[in-house]
């Protein structure tokens, strides 16, 4: 991922496994022995390696911190300069994680420590002080990141329950908490326009507005005297249409369960999709939607490399369905084995409901995304059917292209990191290689199976630092493909034909900047000898011709 998505991700959300100080920690990264090698392979400097050695040298929290450090370094590399990362964490590691993030992202790029109210009630059996919140640490990559405003909640909009010819409004207090002695200029009488009565405020709570401002409010129709118009205390009409930023709000660090959901809501969401309670602490869709709205735009990439229940993917798809966005998600989940004794429901779901031989969290993640996508499509189809049954639209009015009825892409590709069987043969010591190994390797080179082609093409995308979503165009089937401005040559073909094809593409206005040859499948020595001369003839410099494999 680092190779293909370096500096391309706008928002990262992670909900890493919390350090419960138990022996059941499933990410067994033996950094005590391999930390230098791992970081060096990722291209990090010596000071990064020394830093993680110092972390590991401390007793408290060392394993969890050394587990997180290289992942945060990688996250920083994947972020765009205007990117941001949100990290869910509990009290157990919040302080240590903040210090670690300060080291990786810089103290100057700390944005906020958000408190999310994850529960709506305290546990009665808690022995000390019952926790009701989790932390969400927010760091930007640079000061180029600009946060979006928060949309108004349904509860906030309900305050605007009244309407007149000028629009929807809510009545606001016309009094303030100052006394007549403190603000004598605000202690005056107001004439009730419908009854003629002179209305005085209390001496302990005078009017909020000066006489001059009050006259202006009356002239603009901003004074409200109740539904029947004969109330004895005026109110100020606050119209929704006059709200700053269209009513959007500056986000704060306190996120309530009314706005962002809670743990029980998240469990119900996964149970409704998967027909049973499988995850103990998933995150609610509304929480992820708020994070994505706040940190990214409608066409950005969101990454979650502790995918778990797959909530991030559903949140992205639902936002696209709501506003017509083209957001993309990348989810990463290790094939974590499911303990049949400790996680009976999850194990049964994978092995029996899904019919998989091996029960892993990854299988649940993928299935949740599939079912969420199908549910969203069904909901949209129902809305479209309802809209079609409505009376015809007035002439001159067109449907909103960003309407929730608009179609949404719920498809996704699944990629798996596996050992290349051909590479495993090549890595064997010569004395251990069998005749079967030699024959298998020869067959892979001279007679590649068609089913292997997608694997080769997608690996070539990664080799060329191209996103896995890059469209692959077939130019000459089984031989030549186009990915962006890269021509991928996977099998030998006559050089004259290749030359003519590349010239034709150029004549069609299609730019080919690089020629990439998948060497393991090229069995023609003359092709390998002649392609360099052909590339020079067509104007490709030496660095534009690449051998892969």
Buried (B, 14 or more C-beta within 10 A) or exposed (E): BEEBBBEBBBBBBBBBBBBEEEEEBEBEBEBEEEBBEBBEEEEBEEEBBEBBBEBBEEEEBBBBBBBBBBBBBBBBBBBBEBBBBBBBBBEBBBEBBBEBBBBBBBEEBBBBEBBBBBBBEEEEEEEEEEEBBBBBBBBBBBEEBEBEBBBBBEEBBEBBEBEEEEEBBBBEEBBBEBBBEEBEEBBBEBEBEEEEEEBEBEEEBBBBBEEEEBEEBBEEEBBBBEEEEEBEBBBBBBBBEEEEEEBBBEBEEEBBBEBBBBBBBBBBBBBEBBEEEBBEBBBBBBBBBBBBBBBBBBEBBBBBBBBBBBBBBBBBBBBBBBBBBEBBBBBBBBBBEBEEEEBEBBBBBBBEEBEBEEBBBBBBBBBBBBBBBEBBBEBBEEBBEEEEEEEEEEEEEEEEEEBBBBEBEBEBEEEEEEEBEBEEBEEEEEEEEEEEBEEBBEEBBEEBEEEEBEEBBBBBBBBBEBBEEBEBBEBBEEBBBBBBEBBBBBBBBEBEEBBEBBEEBEEEEBEBEBBBBBBBBBBBEEBBEBBEEBBEEBEBEEEBBBBBB
